[in-house]
Amino acid sequence: MKRLFFYIVLTLLLVSTVAGHVNAQQMPGVLRRLPTGGGGRGGGGGDSLKRRDKYEDSITISYRLLDSTRTFKFDSTLNDFTRRFPIPATDIYLGNTGNAGKSILFSPRTTTGWDPGFHAFDIYKWNLDQIRFFNTTRPYTELGYLLGGQSQQIIEILHTQNIKPYWSASLQYRLINSPGLFKSQKTNHNNYLLTSWYQGPKKRYNNYLILLGNSLQSEENGGILNDKDYLNSPSYEDRFNIPTKIGGDASYQRDFFNNTLNTGNRYSEFTTLLRQQYDLGQKDSIVTDSTVIPLFYPRLRFEHTFRYQKMRYRFIDNVADSDSDGFYSTYYGLKLQSDSFLLQERWSEVSNDFSIYQFPDAKNLHQFLKLGIEYQLLQGQLKTDTKSLHNFIGHGEYRNRTRNKKWDFEAFGSLHLNGYNAGDYHALASITRIINPAVGSLQLGFENVNRSPSFNYDTRSNFYLDESKSFSKENTLHFFASTWVPKIKLQLRGDYFLVSNYLYLTNYYKMQQENALFNLLRISASTTFKIGRRWNWYSDVYLQQKTGAVNLNVPLVYTRNRFVFEGNFFKNLFLATGLEVRYHTPYKADDYSPVLGQFFYQDSVTISNFPDIAAFLHFRIRSFKAFIRAENLNTFRYQNSKITFTNNNLAAPDYAYPGLTLRFGFYWSFVN
């Protein structure tokens, strides 16, 4: 099935590219008009080939997000590989790209309402708030390929174009496939996305369509056995020979079309979103010698958003140990009746949201007041039967980015009025002031979230394995402040969290709630030091400190430093090469429960790692970008008159990062 979808994506890509050429040839004398960012003021017009300038073969491309009025450009950064790599710089992961991961920073969940509770693979998902709607003067295609150690592969495809003057579309696909260094660690993730943005010729009507799919597969091994010092034994230099807690005697596979999963988690989510907007306001136009450019200033907007989502979450073990002293009996208290084990849960969601916008200043689309109400209907296949749930949610929002761009104010609030999550609320307010170009900007804000426990804390969930318990709503109060000083390239930020009824997991499957109030302060700094004509030192430092008797462990300090030689050479060559070093102070890192797909609190094993060191060479020549990296140089070891890279760091108890890993990747963009 995945092979068929891969071929379909390539076919659609070729067809859409040809269509772009044909469309351009059929309109030789027209400069196509593009949709504007907020569905308001228009742009474009007409021109002839004789009047076009020397940049006629160049491209102008920008994008906006679904719930944003701002436009953005592509990021051309070379020195930061994590802008391309799916795992953020502040996250840990269980040893193989695609395995479960989490932030090393304290990051309480701030989404309210119904939540299935499966978040260990969120960093590999595409979410609705990340979806980009493009504006482009010419069809644009980007192909990406990353090859890593142990046959790791990441394939990315992006194509976008304006099919009609007021209609743009894009297609994206990503494959993450990695066999892994240890047994039963293979991953195979597929993300696919189709978007469409249509704006009526009179600029009153906007239509946004999203078709989004995430198919995530990760084998699980429960960690390596710790009854012997396998990681330091010369007999186990080939890490695939180290025995693991589950997964059986798995074979090593390199075929990324092979989707066989004997032991692990398989999550699939499909989302359809359709948003329609109709504006009432004032028409206007700009008249030139050769054309009339229509403009429209909205004062009132009516919006309807329809969302359909289908979700399936499974843990599978086809080679399970059903013995009384086996893994599932020892760690989960489960007595299996056979050597096959399956837990799964299916959900479907249908929601309709109706909203009204009011624009006080017709010529400032960054200032508006929005009020709306949403009805959500959920249906899930649970332990005993099929259960239907519903929610009524009211929400409001006010934004104002002044026309002089010095003040930026945002306030948002939502309240679950009735239904399964009644009483959940989310309130957010922030204000930003740009003082001057030298001093920079200052932001202040607060956030308060009152949320129901995720559904896997509900005894009706198939993934609830603990004895029956009841849990209260979790409440998080968050104050934050940040400042950016461009003159010295310094960004400072402070985050203060005050949490009550904190929810967490212990001992693989036991659900717990901390009723006592606790707080955590995080201070971060990011700056760039000029240490030579072409040498820069990029430094990020995070300091975290909790107070209160709560079962929560985070490192006191986490830092990331990049020492980079960079610049523009030979006119078209942009180069960034150097070293990257990451380090966190010792702490008792969370362990991981493979059956539930969740990290859990433990207080017996302290993770004390050497700094992670990587050497890199990144460069760009015109539209071609290449990334060459040697990672985990810190695993160097001289043992028995032999050089190896087996001094592995640990991500969590019994979960080791790989040794020396070589990566080569490129991203090549084409303008049609």
C-alpha positions as CSV (number, residue, x, y, z in Angstrom):
1,M,0.0,0.0,0.0
2,K,2.8,2.4,0.9
3,R,4.6,1.5,-2.4
4,L,1.5,2.3,-4.3
5,F,1.0,5.7,-2.5
6,F,4.6,6.6,-3.1
7,Y,4.1,6.1,-6.9
8,I,0.9,8.0,-6.8
9,V,2.6,11.0,-5.2
10,L,5.4,11.0,-7.8
11,T,2.8,10.8,-10.6
12,L,0.8,13.7,-9.2
13,L,3.9,15.7,-8.8
14,L,4.9,15.2,-12.5
15,V,1.3,15.9,-13.7
16,S,1.1,19.1,-11.6
17,T,4.5,20.3,-12.9
18,V,3.4,19.7,-16.5
19,A,0.2,21.5,-15.8
20,G,2.2,24.5,-14.5
21,H,4.2,24.6,-17.7
22,V,1.0,24.4,-19.9
23,N,-0.8,27.0,-17.8
24,A,2.2,29.4,-18.1
25,Q,2.4,28.9,-21.9
26,Q,-1.3,29.5,-22.3
27,M,-1.0,32.9,-20.5
28,P,2.1,34.4,-22.0
29,G,1.0,38.0,-21.5
30,V,-0.5,37.8,-18.0
31,L,1.2,38.2,-14.7
32,R,-1.1,36.0,-12.5
33,R,-2.7,37.6,-9.5
34,L,-2.1,35.9,-6.2
35,P,-4.4,35.4,-3.1
36,T,-3.6,37.9,-0.3
37,G,-2.7,36.9,3.2
38,G,-5.9,37.8,5.0
39,G,-8.4,37.5,2.2
40,G,-8.7,41.3,2.1
41,R,-6.6,43.8,0.2
42,G,-5.8,42.4,-3.2
43,G,-2.7,42.5,-5.4
44,G,-1.7,41.7,-8.9
45,G,-2.7,43.0,-12.3
46,G,-1.6,42.6,-15.9
47,D,1.5,43.3,-17.8
48,S,3.1,42.3,-21.1
49,L,6.3,40.5,-21.8
50,K,7.8,43.7,-23.2
51,R,7.3,45.4,-19.8
52,R,8.7,42.6,-17.7
53,D,12.0,43.2,-15.9
54,K,15.3,41.3,-15.9
55,Y,14.0,39.1,-13.0
56,E,11.3,37.5,-15.2
57,D,12.6,34.0,-14.5
58,S,12.9,34.5,-10.7
59,I,10.2,33.4,-8.2
60,T,8.4,35.2,-5.5
61,I,7.1,32.8,-2.9
62,S,5.7,33.2,0.6
63,Y,3.3,31.3,2.8
64,R,0.9,31.8,5.7
65,L,-0.5,29.5,8.4
66,L,-4.2,28.6,8.7
67,D,-4.8,30.8,11.8
68,S,-2.3,33.5,11.1
69,T,-2.6,36.8,9.3
70,R,1.1,37.1,8.7
71,T,3.1,36.0,5.7
72,F,6.5,34.2,6.0
73,K,9.4,33.4,3.7
74,F,11.4,30.2,3.4
75,D,14.1,29.6,5.9
76,S,17.5,29.6,4.2
77,T,19.5,28.9,7.4
78,L,22.5,26.5,6.8
79,N,24.1,26.2,10.2
80,D,21.1,24.7,12.1
81,F,20.4,21.2,10.8
82,T,17.5,20.7,13.2
83,R,15.4,23.1,11.0
84,R,15.4,20.2,8.5
85,F,15.7,17.2,10.8
86,P,12.4,16.0,12.3
87,I,13.8,15.8,15.9
88,P,14.1,19.2,17.6
89,A,17.3,20.2,19.2
90,T,15.7,20.2,22.7
91,D,14.3,16.7,22.4
92,I,15.6,13.2,23.4
93,Y,14.6,10.1,21.5
94,L,15.0,6.4,22.2
95,G,18.1,5.7,20.0
96,N,16.7,5.6,16.4
97,T,15.2,8.2,14.3
98,G,11.5,7.6,14.4
99,N,11.5,6.1,17.9
100,A,9.5,7.7,20.7
101,G,10.8,11.1,21.9
102,K,10.0,14.0,24.3
103,S,11.4,17.4,25.2
104,I,14.2,17.6,27.7
105,L,12.5,20.8,28.9
106,F,9.5,20.9,31.1
107,S,6.6,21.2,28.6
108,P,3.1,20.7,30.2
109,R,0.3,20.1,27.7
110,T,-1.7,23.2,27.0
111,T,-4.4,21.8,24.8
112,T,-7.9,21.6,26.3
113,G,-10.8,19.3,25.4
114,W,-10.7,15.7,24.3
115,D,-7.3,14.2,23.8
116,P,-6.6,10.5,23.1
117,G,-3.3,10.7,25.0
118,F,-0.8,9.2,22.6
119,H,2.0,11.8,22.2
120,A,5.3,9.9,22.2
121,F,5.6,10.3,18.4
122,D,4.2,13.8,18.0
123,I,7.6,15.1,16.7
124,Y,7.1,13.0,13.6
125,K,3.6,14.2,12.9
126,W,2.4,17.1,10.7
127,N,-0.2,19.1,12.6
128,L,-2.9,21.5,11.5
129,D,-1.2,24.5,13.0
130,Q,1.9,23.8,10.9
131,I,0.2,23.6,7.5
132,R,1.4,26.2,5.0
133,F,-0.7,27.9,2.3
134,F,1.6,29.2,-0.4
135,N,1.7,32.2,-2.7
136,T,4.0,31.7,-5.6
137,T,4.5,33.5,-9.0
138,R,5.8,30.2,-10.5
139,P,5.4,26.5,-9.8
140,Y,7.9,25.5,-7.2
141,T,9.2,22.0,-6.4
142,E,11.6,20.9,-3.7
143,L,13.1,17.4,-3.4
144,G,14.9,16.2,-0.3
145,Y,16.8,13.1,0.5
146,L,18.7,12.2,3.7
147,L,20.8,9.1,4.0
148,G,22.2,8.1,7.5
149,G,24.0,5.2,9.1
150,Q,22.4,1.8,9.2
151,S,20.5,2.6,6.0
152,Q,18.4,5.4,7.5
153,Q,16.5,7.3,4.9
154,I,14.3,10.4,4.9
155,I,12.6,11.4,1.6
156,E,10.7,14.7,1.2
157,I,8.7,16.1,-1.6
158,L,7.1,19.5,-1.8
159,H,5.3,21.0,-4.8
160,T,3.2,24.1,-4.9
161,Q,1.8,26.3,-7.7
162,N,-1.0,28.7,-8.5
163,I,-3.4,26.7,-10.7
164,K,-5.5,29.7,-11.4
165,P,-5.0,33.5,-10.6
166,Y,-6.9,33.0,-7.3
167,W,-6.3,29.4,-6.6
168,S,-3.1,27.9,-5.2
169,A,-2.5,24.3,-4.2
170,S,0.4,22.3,-2.7
171,L,1.4,18.6,-2.3
172,Q,3.8,17.3,0.4
173,Y,5.1,13.9,1.3
174,R,7.6,12.6,3.8
175,L,9.0,9.1,4.5
176,I,11.1,8.4,7.5
177,N,12.6,4.9,7.5
178,S,15.4,3.6,9.8
179,P,16.3,0.0,10.6
180,G,18.1,1.1,13.8
181,L,21.2,-0.1,15.5
182,F,19.6,-2.4,18.1
183,K,17.0,-5.2,17.7
184,S,13.4,-4.4,17.2
185,Q,14.0,-0.7,16.6
186,K,12.9,-0.2,13.0
187,T,10.7,2.8,12.2
188,N,8.6,3.6,9.1
189,H,6.7,6.9,9.2
190,N,4.7,8.3,6.3
191,N,3.2,11.9,6.2
192,Y,1.2,13.2,3.3
193,L,-0.6,16.5,2.8
194,L,-2.7,18.1,0.1
195,T,-3.8,21.8,0.5
196,S,-5.9,24.1,-1.6
197,W,-6.6,27.8,-1.1
198,Y,-9.1,29.6,-3.3
199,Q,-10.0,33.2,-3.2
200,G,-13.0,34.6,-5.2
201,P,-12.3,37.2,-7.9
202,K,-14.1,39.8,-5.9
203,K,-12.0,38.9,-2.8
204,R,-15.0,38.3,-0.6
205,Y,-14.8,34.5,-0.4
206,N,-12.0,32.3,0.8
207,N,-11.9,28.5,0.8
208,Y,-9.2,26.5,2.6
209,L,-9.0,22.7,2.2
210,I,-6.6,20.3,4.0
211,L,-6.2,16.6,3.6
212,L,-3.6,15.4,6.1
213,G,-2.4,11.9,6.9
214,N,0.1,10.6,9.5
215,S,1.0,6.9,9.5
216,L,3.5,6.1,12.2
217,Q,5.2,2.8,12.9
218,S,7.8,2.1,15.4
219,E,9.1,-1.3,16.6
220,E,9.6,-1.6,20.4
221,N,12.2,-3.6,22.2
222,G,11.6,-2.4,25.8
223,G,15.3,-1.5,26.2
224,I,18.3,-3.7,26.3
225,L,18.7,-6.3,29.0
226,N,20.7,-4.9,31.9
227,D,21.7,-8.1,33.6
228,K,25.2,-7.9,32.0
229,D,27.4,-4.9,31.0
230,Y,26.6,-5.5,27.3
231,L,27.4,-1.9,26.2
232,N,31.0,-2.2,27.5
233,S,31.7,-5.8,26.3
234,P,34.0,-6.2,23.3
235,S,31.8,-9.2,22.3
236,Y,28.9,-6.9,21.6
237,E,30.5,-4.3,19.4
238,D,27.7,-5.1,16.9
239,R,24.9,-3.7,18.9
240,F,22.3,-5.7,17.0
241,N,23.5,-8.8,19.0
242,I,22.6,-7.3,22.4
243,P,19.4,-9.0,23.7
244,T,16.4,-6.8,24.4
245,K,13.4,-7.2,26.7
246,I,10.8,-7.8,23.9
247,G,10.8,-8.2,20.2
248,G,12.2,-11.7,19.9
249,D,15.1,-12.6,17.7
250,A,14.4,-10.0,15.1
251,S,16.1,-10.0,11.7
252,Y,17.8,-6.9,10.3
253,Q,15.9,-5.3,7.4
254,R,16.8,-2.5,5.1
255,D,13.8,-2.4,2.7
256,F,11.8,0.7,3.4
257,F,8.8,-0.8,1.5
258,N,8.7,-3.6,4.1
259,N,6.1,-2.6,6.7
260,T,6.2,-5.8,8.8
261,L,5.8,-4.9,12.4
262,N,6.2,-7.9,14.8
263,T,6.4,-5.9,18.1
264,G,5.6,-2.2,18.4
265,N,3.3,0.7,18.0
266,R,1.3,1.6,14.9
267,Y,-0.6,4.9,14.9
268,S,-2.6,6.3,12.0
269,E,-4.5,9.6,11.8
270,F,-6.3,11.1,8.9
271,T,-7.8,14.7,9.0
272,T,-10.0,16.5,6.5
273,L,-10.5,20.3,7.2
274,L,-12.6,22.6,5.1
275,R,-12.8,26.3,6.0
276,Q,-15.0,28.8,4.2
277,Q,-15.1,32.6,4.8
278,Y,-17.3,35.3,3.4
279,D,-16.5,39.0,3.9
280,L,-18.7,42.1,4.0
281,G,-16.9,45.4,3.6
282,Q,-15.7,48.1,1.2
283,K,-14.6,47.7,-2.4
284,D,-11.8,49.8,-3.9
285,S,-9.3,49.6,-6.7
286,I,-6.0,51.0,-8.1
287,V,-6.1,52.3,-11.7
288,T,-2.9,52.4,-13.7
289,D,-2.3,53.0,-17.4
290,S,-2.7,49.4,-18.4
291,T,-4.8,47.7,-15.7
292,V,-7.2,48.0,-12.8
293,I,-6.2,46.3,-9.6
294,P,-9.2,45.4,-7.4
295,L,-9.0,45.9,-3.6
296,F,-11.3,44.9,-0.8
297,Y,-11.4,46.0,2.8
298,P,-13.4,43.6,5.0
299,R,-15.3,44.8,8.0
300,L,-17.3,41.7,8.9
301,R,-16.4,38.1,8.2
302,F,-18.4,34.9,8.5
303,E,-16.5,31.7,8.9
304,H,-17.4,28.0,9.0
305,T,-14.9,25.2,9.7
306,F,-15.7,21.6,9.2
307,R,-13.2,19.0,10.5
308,Y,-13.3,15.2,10.2
309,Q,-10.7,13.0,11.8
310,K,-10.2,9.3,11.9
311,M,-7.7,7.8,14.4
312,R,-6.4,4.3,15.2
313,Y,-3.8,3.4,17.8
314,R,-2.4,-0.1,18.2
315,F,0.3,-1.9,20.1
316,I,1.1,-5.3,18.6
317,D,3.4,-8.1,19.7
318,N,3.2,-11.2,17.5
319,V,6.2,-12.9,19.4
320,A,5.1,-12.1,22.9
321,D,6.4,-14.0,25.9
322,S,3.4,-15.5,27.7
323,D,5.4,-17.0,30.6
324,S,4.6,-16.1,34.2
325,D,7.9,-14.4,34.6
326,G,7.8,-12.8,31.1
327,F,8.0,-9.1,30.2
328,Y,4.2,-8.4,30.3
329,S,3.6,-10.3,33.5
330,T,6.6,-8.7,35.3
331,Y,6.1,-5.1,34.2
332,Y,2.3,-4.9,33.5
333,G,0.8,-7.6,35.6
334,L,-0.8,-9.2,32.5
335,K,-1.3,-12.9,32.0
336,L,-1.3,-13.6,28.3
337,Q,-3.2,-16.5,27.0
338,S,-1.1,-16.9,23.8
339,D,2.1,-15.6,22.2
340,S,0.2,-12.8,20.5
341,F,-0.8,-9.6,22.2
342,L,-2.8,-6.7,20.8
343,L,-4.2,-3.5,22.2
344,Q,-6.0,-1.0,20.0
345,E,-8.4,1.9,20.1
346,R,-10.3,3.6,17.2
347,W,-11.8,7.0,17.2
348,S,-13.6,9.3,14.8
349,E,-14.4,13.0,15.2
350,V,-16.7,15.4,13.4
351,S,-16.8,19.0,14.4
352,N,-18.4,22.2,13.1
353,D,-17.2,25.6,14.1
354,F,-19.1,28.9,13.3
355,S,-17.2,32.2,13.9
356,I,-17.7,35.9,13.2
357,Y,-14.9,38.4,12.8
358,Q,-15.1,42.2,13.1
359,F,-12.3,44.4,11.8
360,P,-12.3,47.8,13.5
361,D,-9.8,49.3,11.1
362,A,-10.6,48.4,7.5
363,K,-7.0,48.9,6.4
364,N,-5.4,46.8,9.2
365,L,-6.3,43.1,8.8
366,H,-4.0,42.4,11.8
367,Q,-6.6,43.9,14.1
368,F,-9.8,41.9,14.6
369,L,-12.2,40.5,17.2
370,K,-13.4,36.9,16.7
371,L,-16.2,35.1,18.4
372,G,-17.3,31.5,17.7
373,I,-18.9,28.3,18.9
374,E,-18.0,24.7,18.0
375,Y,-19.8,21.4,18.3
376,Q,-17.7,18.3,18.5
377,L,-19.0,14.7,18.1
378,L,-16.7,11.8,19.0
379,Q,-17.2,8.0,18.6
380,G,-14.8,5.4,19.9
381,Q,-14.5,1.6,20.1
382,L,-13.7,0.9,23.7
383,K,-13.4,-2.1,26.0
384,T,-17.0,-3.1,26.1
385,D,-18.8,-1.2,23.4
386,T,-18.9,1.8,21.1
387,K,-19.1,5.1,23.0
388,S,-20.3,8.5,21.7
389,L,-19.1,11.7,23.3
390,H,-19.7,15.3,22.5
391,N,-18.5,18.8,23.4
392,F,-19.8,22.4,23.0
393,I,-17.0,24.9,23.0
394,G,-17.2,28.7,23.0
395,H,-14.2,30.7,22.0
396,G,-13.1,34.3,21.4
397,E,-10.0,36.0,20.2
398,Y,-8.6,39.6,19.8
399,R,-5.5,40.5,17.9
400,N,-4.0,43.9,17.2
401,R,-0.7,44.4,15.4
402,T,-0.6,48.2,14.9
403,R,0.0,49.6,11.5
404,N,3.4,51.0,12.7
405,K,4.3,47.5,13.8
406,K,5.4,48.7,17.2
407,W,2.7,47.0,19.3
408,D,1.4,43.5,19.0
409,F,-1.4,42.4,21.3
410,E,-3.0,39.0,21.4
411,A,-5.8,37.6,23.7
412,F,-7.5,34.2,23.3
413,G,-10.0,32.3,25.4
414,S,-12.0,29.1,25.0
415,L,-14.4,27.4,27.4
416,H,-16.0,23.9,27.1
417,L,-19.6,24.8,27.9
418,N,-21.1,21.3,27.9
419,G,-20.1,17.7,27.2
420,Y,-17.4,15.2,28.1
421,N,-14.8,18.0,28.8
422,A,-17.2,20.5,30.4
423,G,-15.3,23.0,32.5
424,D,-12.1,22.9,30.5
425,Y,-10.8,26.3,29.6
426,H,-7.8,28.0,28.0
427,A,-6.9,31.7,28.4
428,L,-3.9,33.4,26.8
429,A,-2.8,37.0,26.6
430,S,0.5,38.5,25.4
431,I,1.7,42.0,24.5
432,T,4.8,42.8,22.5
433,R,6.5,46.2,22.1
434,I,9.2,46.9,19.6
435,I,11.2,49.7,21.4
436,N,13.7,50.6,18.6
437,P,16.0,48.8,16.2
438,A,19.0,48.9,18.6
439,V,17.2,48.0,21.8
440,G,14.9,45.5,20.2
441,S,11.6,44.2,21.6
442,L,9.9,43.1,24.9
443,Q,7.1,40.6,25.3
444,L,5.0,39.9,28.4
445,G,2.2,37.3,28.8
446,F,0.4,34.7,30.7
447,E,-1.5,31.5,30.1
448,N,-4.0,29.5,32.2
449,V,-5.1,26.1,31.2
450,N,-7.6,23.9,32.9
451,R,-7.8,20.5,31.2
452,S,-9.4,17.1,31.6
453,P,-7.1,14.1,31.8
454,S,-6.3,12.5,28.5
455,F,-8.7,9.7,27.6
456,N,-6.1,7.0,28.3
457,Y,-6.6,8.0,32.0
458,D,-10.3,7.0,31.6
459,T,-11.0,3.5,32.8
460,R,-13.1,2.8,29.6
461,S,-9.9,3.1,27.5
462,N,-8.4,-0.1,26.1
463,F,-5.0,1.3,27.2
464,Y,-6.0,1.8,30.8
465,L,-4.4,-1.2,32.6
466,D,-4.3,0.2,36.2
467,E,-6.9,-0.4,38.9
468,S,-9.9,1.9,38.8
469,K,-9.1,5.5,39.9
470,S,-10.6,8.9,39.4
471,F,-8.7,12.0,38.4
472,S,-9.3,15.8,38.7
473,K,-8.7,18.4,36.0
474,E,-5.1,19.5,35.7
475,N,-4.5,23.2,36.0
476,T,-1.4,25.1,34.7
477,L,-0.7,28.8,35.2
478,H,2.1,30.0,32.9
479,F,3.8,33.5,33.0
480,F,6.4,34.3,30.4
481,A,8.6,37.2,29.3
482,S,11.1,37.6,26.6
483,T,13.3,40.2,25.1
484,W,15.3,40.4,21.9
485,V,18.3,42.7,21.6
486,P,19.4,42.7,17.9
487,K,22.5,44.9,18.4
488,I,24.2,42.1,20.5
489,K,22.1,39.3,19.0
490,L,20.8,38.2,22.4
491,Q,17.4,36.7,23.3
492,L,16.4,36.2,26.9
493,R,13.3,34.4,28.0
494,G,11.8,33.4,31.4
495,D,9.0,30.9,31.9
496,Y,7.3,30.4,35.3
497,F,4.9,27.4,35.7
498,L,2.5,26.9,38.6
499,V,0.8,23.5,38.3
500,S,-1.8,21.7,40.4
501,N,-3.3,18.2,39.9
502,Y,-0.3,17.2,37.8
503,L,-0.8,13.9,36.0
504,Y,1.9,11.4,35.3
505,L,2.7,7.7,34.8
506,T,4.8,5.4,37.1
507,N,5.9,1.8,36.9
508,Y,5.0,1.3,33.2
509,Y,1.2,1.5,33.7
510,K,0.2,3.1,37.0
511,M,-1.7,6.3,36.6
512,Q,-0.9,9.0,39.2
513,Q,-1.9,12.5,40.1
514,E,0.0,15.0,42.2
515,N,-2.5,17.0,44.2
516,A,0.0,19.3,45.8
517,L,0.8,22.6,44.1
518,F,4.3,23.0,42.6
519,N,6.2,25.5,40.5
520,L,9.0,25.4,38.0
521,L,11.1,28.3,36.7
522,R,12.9,28.1,33.4
523,I,15.3,30.8,32.2
524,S,16.8,30.6,28.7
525,A,19.3,32.6,26.7
526,S,20.3,32.5,23.1
527,T,23.1,34.6,21.6
528,T,25.8,34.7,18.9
529,F,29.4,35.6,19.7
530,K,31.6,36.9,16.9
531,I,34.9,35.1,17.5
532,G,36.6,35.8,14.1
533,R,36.1,37.3,10.7
534,R,34.0,34.3,9.6
535,W,33.7,32.4,12.9
536,N,30.6,32.5,15.0
537,W,29.6,30.9,18.2
538,Y,25.9,30.2,18.5
539,S,25.0,29.4,22.1
540,D,21.7,28.3,23.7
541,V,21.4,27.7,27.5
542,Y,18.4,26.6,29.5
543,L,18.2,26.6,33.3
544,Q,15.3,24.7,35.0
545,Q,14.5,24.6,38.7
546,K,11.4,23.1,40.4
547,T,10.1,23.6,43.9
548,G,7.7,21.4,45.7
549,A,7.6,17.7,46.4
550,V,6.4,16.4,43.0
551,N,7.5,13.3,41.1
552,L,9.1,15.3,38.2
553,N,12.7,15.2,37.1
554,V,14.4,17.6,34.6
555,P,18.0,18.4,34.1
556,L,19.2,21.6,35.9
557,V,21.1,22.8,32.8
558,Y,20.8,22.0,29.1
559,T,23.0,23.7,26.6
560,R,23.7,23.6,22.8
561,N,26.7,25.3,21.2
562,R,27.7,25.5,17.6
563,F,31.1,26.8,16.5
564,V,30.7,27.7,12.9
565,F,33.0,28.9,10.1
566,E,30.5,30.4,7.6
567,G,30.2,32.9,4.8
568,N,29.7,33.5,1.0
569,F,32.5,32.3,-1.2
570,F,32.9,32.3,-5.0
571,K,29.7,34.3,-5.4
572,N,27.3,31.3,-5.4
573,L,28.8,29.2,-2.6
574,F,27.3,29.6,0.9
575,L,29.2,27.5,3.5
576,A,28.8,26.6,7.1
577,T,31.1,24.1,8.8
578,G,32.2,23.4,12.3
579,L,31.3,21.6,15.5
580,E,28.0,21.2,17.4
581,V,28.1,20.3,21.1
582,R,25.1,19.4,23.3
583,Y,25.1,18.7,27.0
584,H,22.8,18.3,30.0
585,T,23.6,17.9,33.6
586,P,22.9,14.4,35.2
587,Y,19.3,13.7,36.1
588,K,17.0,10.8,36.6
589,A,15.4,10.7,33.1
590,D,12.0,9.3,32.5
591,D,11.7,5.7,31.5
592,Y,9.4,4.5,28.7
593,S,6.4,2.2,28.6
594,P,6.2,0.6,25.1
595,V,2.7,-0.8,25.5
596,L,1.1,2.5,26.4
597,G,3.5,4.6,24.3
598,Q,4.3,6.9,27.2
599,F,7.3,8.1,29.2
600,F,7.0,7.5,32.9
601,Y,8.6,8.8,36.1
602,Q,11.4,6.8,37.7
603,D,13.8,7.7,40.5
604,S,16.4,4.9,40.6
605,V,18.6,5.4,37.5
606,T,20.6,8.6,36.9
607,I,21.5,9.4,33.3
608,S,25.0,11.0,33.2
609,N,26.2,11.4,29.7
610,F,29.3,12.8,27.9
611,P,28.6,15.9,25.8
612,D,27.2,14.9,22.3
613,I,29.6,16.1,19.7
614,A,29.0,16.4,15.9
615,A,31.1,17.7,13.1
616,F,29.3,19.1,10.0
617,L,29.8,20.6,6.6
618,H,26.7,22.4,5.2
619,F,26.7,24.3,1.9
620,R,24.3,25.9,-0.7
621,I,25.0,26.5,-4.3
622,R,22.1,28.4,-5.9
623,S,19.1,26.2,-5.2
624,F,21.0,23.1,-4.1
625,K,21.6,22.5,-0.3
626,A,23.8,19.7,1.1
627,F,24.3,18.6,4.7
628,I,27.2,16.3,5.6
629,R,27.5,15.3,9.3
630,A,29.5,13.0,11.6
631,E,27.4,12.7,14.8
632,N,28.2,11.1,18.2
633,L,31.9,11.6,17.9
634,N,31.8,11.4,21.7
635,T,31.4,7.6,21.6
636,F,35.1,7.2,20.6
637,R,36.8,4.4,22.5
638,Y,40.2,2.9,22.4
639,Q,39.9,-0.7,23.7
640,N,42.0,-3.8,23.2
641,S,44.3,-1.9,20.8
642,K,41.3,-1.1,18.6
643,I,39.4,2.1,17.9
644,T,35.6,1.8,18.2
645,F,32.7,4.1,18.7
646,T,30.9,2.1,21.4
647,N,30.9,4.5,24.4
648,N,27.2,5.1,23.9
649,N,25.2,7.8,25.7
650,L,21.8,6.9,27.2
651,A,18.5,8.6,26.4
652,A,16.6,6.7,29.1
653,P,17.3,3.7,31.4
654,D,18.3,0.8,29.1
655,Y,17.8,2.9,25.9
656,A,21.1,3.8,24.2
657,Y,21.9,6.3,21.5
658,P,23.9,4.9,18.5
659,G,27.7,5.2,18.1
660,L,29.3,7.2,15.2
661,T,26.6,8.1,12.7
662,L,27.3,9.6,9.3
663,R,24.6,11.5,7.5
664,F,24.4,13.0,4.0
665,G,21.4,14.9,2.8
666,F,20.4,17.3,0.1
667,Y,17.5,19.5,-0.7
668,W,17.1,20.7,-4.3
669,S,14.5,23.2,-5.4
670,F,13.2,23.7,-8.9
671,V,11.3,26.7,-10.4
672,N,9.2,25.7,-13.4
